């Protein structure tokens, strides 16, 4: 479970206090997935422990700057939008078909 969380998500390195506030705790995505019931105001103190754990267990700790994350997410949405529809997928709740 823990290794999967390290591989499936990443943290965001914010560039200033406004960004830290604006991301609203989402910049600590890995810490949230590892300890979802922990109050988010404690996440910053948890980061060094998570990094140390990753290093000691030869697991990559992934953290990207905010612009890179926004670009990566946008490109993912573009790729998904261009992907062919899965004919096995259920119709939407509205019943409309394309």
N, C-alpha and C positions, 0 to 999 in steps of 0.2 A: 504493500500500500504506500509506504513512505517513498520508496524509490519511484514509483509511478507518479506521485505528486511532483517530485523534482523534475521528472521528464515531461510532464504534461502542462506545466504552468511556469510562470516566471514572475519576478518582481519588476517593478518600474523604478528607475532612478530619477527622482524629481530634481528639477533644477533650481527651485526657489521656494520660499515659504508659501506663496500663492498656489503654486502647483501642488505642493504637499497638501494644502487644504482642498484644492479643487478635485484631486483624485479621490478624496474622501475615504481613504483606507484601501482602495483598490490597488494601490501601488505595492501593497504587502500581500499579494495574491497567494504566494507560496505559504507564507505563515498562516494565512486564513485557512487554506486547505489542509494544512497539517494540524491546526488547532482551531477548528471552526467555532468553538464556544468561548474562546478567549476574547475579551473586549478589545476592540481595535486600537484603543489608545496604548495598549501594551505591545503592539507589534514592533515598533521601532527598537525596543530593547531586546526583542527576540531575534532580530536579524543577525547579530554577531554569533549567537548560539547556533542558528540554522546554518550559517556559513561554515562554522567550525565542524559541525556534524557532517556536512557535505564533504569537506576536505578530509576528515578522518576516515570516511567511508568511501572515498574515491567516487563521489557522485558530483556531477556538474551542478553548480549553483548558477542559475541563469537569471540575469538582470539586464534589462535594456533601458536605454534612455527613452523619455516620453515620446519624442518625435518618431523614433524607430518603431515603437509599439503601435502608435497611431497609424503609421504607414503600413506596417505588417497586417494590422487588423483590416484596414481598408482594402488592401490587396487580396486578403482572404475573402472578403465579401464580394469583390469583383469576380474572383475565380468561382465562387459558389453560384453567383448569379449567371455566369456563363455556362455552367455545367448542365448537361442534358438532364431532363426530368427522369426520375426513377419510375418506370411504369408500374412497379409493385407498390409504390407509395399510396396511402389512402388519400381520398379526396379531402379537400378542406371542409371545415364545418359548414361553410356557406353552400356547399354543393356545386359550386361553379367548377367547370372544367376548362382546361386550356386547349 
